[in-house]
Amino acid sequence: MHELSISLKTIDLVSAQAKSHNVNKVVAITLSVGALSCIEPEALMTGLEFASRETVAEGAKFNIEMVPATATCLDCGKHNDVKSHMDACSHCGSHQLQIETGEELKVKHIEVE
């Protein structure tokens, strides 16, 4: 379950930011997770709850915003919504797609007391 290691790193990052801004309590964290990131949202939530124990983020509300996957075809230049890395261009059938969104994992917001 790589979501646990991601969760631990996320809480480390949030804790470091809280410390650098003299914050004692994080009440909410919003993450942007790409549809192609291979991250299972429910497993990530469980990992975040575990990783936040005994930190400034203990008891925080975790929000996960899924980012749809989009790509640009390198052959015809058209934009595509994609479901996997194996998709073909919906306009010309080419498999030469450059992923634009959908692979990211970002801490979007940290809400503090």
Residue pairs with C-beta under 8 A, 6 or more apart in sequence:
1 43
1 47
2 38
2 39
3 39
3 40
3 43
3 44
3 46
3 47
4 43
4 47
4 50
4 51
6 39
6 44
6 47
6 105
7 44
7 47
7 48
7 50
7 51
8 47
8 51
10 29
10 31
10 48
10 51
10 107
11 48
11 51
11 52
11 55
11 57
13 107
14 26
14 29
14 55
14 56
14 57
14 107
14 110
15 55
15 56
15 57
17 23
17 110
18 24
18 26
18 56
18 57
18 110
18 112
19 56
21 112
23 56
23 112
23 113
24 56
24 113
25 56
25 112
25 113
26 56
26 57
26 60
26 110
26 111
26 112
26 113
27 59
27 60
27 61
27 111
27 112
27 113
28 60
28 61
28 62
28 63
28 109
28 110
28 111
29 48
29 57
29 60
29 61
29 62
29 63
29 107
29 109
29 110
29 111
30 62
30 63
30 64
30 65
30 107
30 108
30 109
30 110
30 111
31 44
31 62
31 63
31 64
31 65
31 105
31 106
31 107
31 108
32 65
32 67
32 104
32 105
32 106
32 108
33 39
33 41
33 44
33 64
33 65
33 66
33 67
33 104
33 105
34 66
34 67
34 69
34 101
34 102
34 103
34 104
34 105
35 66
35 67
35 68
35 69
35 83
35 102
36 69
36 82
36 84
36 85
36 99
36 102
36 103
37 102
37 103
37 104
37 105
39 105
41 64
41 66
44 64
45 62
45 64
48 62
49 62
52 58
52 59
52 60
63 109
65 108
67 101
67 102
67 104
68 81
68 101
68 102
69 81
69 82
69 83
69 99
69 101
69 102
69 103
70 79
70 80
70 81
70 82
70 99
70 100
70 101
70 102
71 79
71 80
71 82
71 87
71 97
71 98
71 99
71 100
72 78
72 79
72 80
72 97
72 98
72 100
73 79
73 80
73 89
73 91
73 92
73 94
73 96
73 97
73 98
74 94
74 96
74 97
74 98
75 89
75 92
75 94
75 96
76 89
76 91
76 92
76 94
78 89
78 90
78 91
78 92
79 100
80 87
80 89
80 90
80 91
80 97
81 90
82 97
82 99
82 102
85 99
86 95
87 95
87 97
88 94
88 95
88 97
89 95
89 96
89 97
